[in-house]
Amino acid sequence: MAAGVIGLVRSRFRQWLASRLPTSDTTMLNQRNIYILPTRAGFMFALTLVVMLLAAINYQLNLGFGLTFLLAGAGLVSMHLTHGNLRGLTLHLRPPLPVFALQPAPLEVVITNPRKLRLGLGLRVQDAPVDSTVWVDVPAFGQETLHLSMVAPSRGRHSVPMLLVETVFPFGLFRAWSVWRPAAHVLAWPLPERPAPPLPTTNSQPGDTRATHRGSGGELDGVRPWRRGDTMRQVVWKKVARSGEMVSRETTAAGQRELWLEYSGTQAVGVEQRLSRLAAWVLAAEAQGVASGLRLPGATLPPNQGDAHQRAALGLLAEHT
C-alpha cells in the first residue's frame, strides 16, 4: 500500500516537473537547473561531525574542535566542487535515427566542456535503473559523446524521455543533478511480419525505356552514372576500381519490374497486422531489387528503389492513422 502511494506521488511529481521544463535538444547547465543534496554518505558524515562536536564540547578538547571544523570545511568545499562539476556544461542531442518498433533506439548526447577537466559525469534516461548510467570524463575545452537507448513500444513518433545528468565528484558526499527534456522524437517503423507471405505479382511495363541499352554518348552499354537511390548491388565495383567513377548497372529486366504494395491487398486482419505485412514486403522488394510503390488509404508513394525510398515507405507506414 505504502509503495503504491509513493509510486503515485513520484509519478505525479515527474509529470508536474515535465510540464515546467522547456523542451530543447540543447541545454546549458547553470545555477537555475542544477540541484544538489547530500548523499547517504554525506548524511553519515554530517552525523559524525555532530558527534565529534558534542564530544569536543563535553571534554573541552581543542584538538577535537579543530578536527571537527577542519572536516566541516572540507565538506563545504566538496559541496562547491560537486556543483561546479556540472555548471557550465552544454548537452546536445543528435537527431535520433528511425528504428523498428520494440527495438532499442540509439540516442547520442554530446557533452561540451568550456572550462577545466570534468570527472565522474553520469547520464541516463530518468526512469531507467541506476545501473544503466553511463559515466564519462570530459577533457578541458573538449567534447565527449555518450550513447544511450530507448525502446519505442509501438510504431509512430515517440518523444525522447527526460534525461538525467548527475555527479558525486569528488568525495561522494553530495549529489548534483539536472533533468533535461529533449524536444526530439524517435520514429518507430512497424515491426515486419515474420515470416511474411511472398510478394504480390509484379506488373510488367513493356513501354518503359528507363533501362534501354545505350551505345553512344560516351556511356558503356548496360551501365549509367550512379544516381541517388541506387543500391550497392547495382554499383559496378570493377569499373569503379578502374576509373574511380561511380557507375551502376542498368538492365531492361530491372527496368520492367514494377510492384505496387496495396493496403487492401494484404489479406490481413487488423490495421497493425496489415502494416506489419506491408513493412515486410517493402524490405523484401528492396532486397530483391524490385521497384515498389505503396498505396495506403489517403496516401500513395510512387514506385522506386534505394535506401531513401525504403525509408520513405517505412515512414509512411509508421505514421499511418
KAQUI-V597119 format. One record per backbone hydrogen bond with DSSP energy under -0.5 kcal/mol. NH is the residue of the N-H (numbers start at 0). CO is the residue of the C=O. If there is no record, write none. Layout:
[[NH	CO] [NH	CO]]
//
This chain:
[[4	0] [5	1] [6	2] [7	3] [8	4] [9	5] [10	6] [11	7] [12	8] [13	9] [14	10] [15	11] [16	12] [17	13] [18	14] [19	15] [19	16] [20	16] [23	21] [23	180] [26	90] [28	88] [32	29] [33	29] [34	176] [36	174] [38	172] [42	38] [43	39] [44	40] [45	41] [46	42] [47	43] [48	44] [49	45] [50	46] [51	47] [52	48] [53	49] [54	50] [55	51] [56	52] [57	53] [58	54] [59	55] [60	55] [61	59] [64	60] [65	61] [66	62] [67	63] [68	64] [69	65] [70	66] [71	67] [72	68] [73	69] [74	70] [75	71] [76	72] [77	73] [78	74] [79	75] [80	76] [81	77] [82	78] [83	79] [84	80] [85	82] [86	82] [87	28] [88	85] [89	111] [90	26] [91	109] [92	24] [93	91] [93	107] [98	186] [100	188] [101	151] [102	99] [104	149] [105	103] [106	147] [108	106] [108	145] [109	91] [110	108] [110	143] [111	89] [111	109] [112	141] [113	111] [117	137] [120	135] [121	165] [122	133] [123	163] [125	161] [127	124] [131	128] [132	129] [133	122] [134	132] [135	120] [137	117] [138	136] [140	114] [141	138] [143	110] [145	108] [147	106] [147	145] [149	104] [151	102] [151	149] [152	150] [155	187] [157	185] [159	183] [162	179] [163	123] [164	177] [165	121] [166	175] [171	167] [174	36] [175	166] [176	34] [177	164] [179	162] [180	21] [181	179] [185	157] [186	184] [187	155] [187	185] [188	98] [188	186] [192	275] [202	257] [204	255] [207	204] [211	208] [218	215] [222	219] [223	247] [225	245] [229	226] [233	230] [234	230] [234	231] [235	246] [236	234] [239	235] [240	236] [241	237] [242	238] [243	238] [243	239] [247	223] [248	233] [249	221] [254	250] [255	251] [256	252] [256	253] [257	202] [257	255] [258	290] [260	258] [260	292] [261	259] [262	294] [264	261] [265	262] [269	267] [273	269] [274	270] [275	271] [276	272] [277	273] [278	274] [279	275] [280	276] [281	277] [282	278] [283	279] [284	280] [285	281] [286	282] [287	283] [288	285] [289	284] [290	256] [291	289] [291	303] [292	258] [293	300] [294	260] [295	293] [295	298] [297	295] [298	295] [300	293] [303	291] [309	305] [310	306] [311	307] [312	308] [313	309] [314	310] [315	311] [316	312] [317	313] [318	314] [319	316]]
//
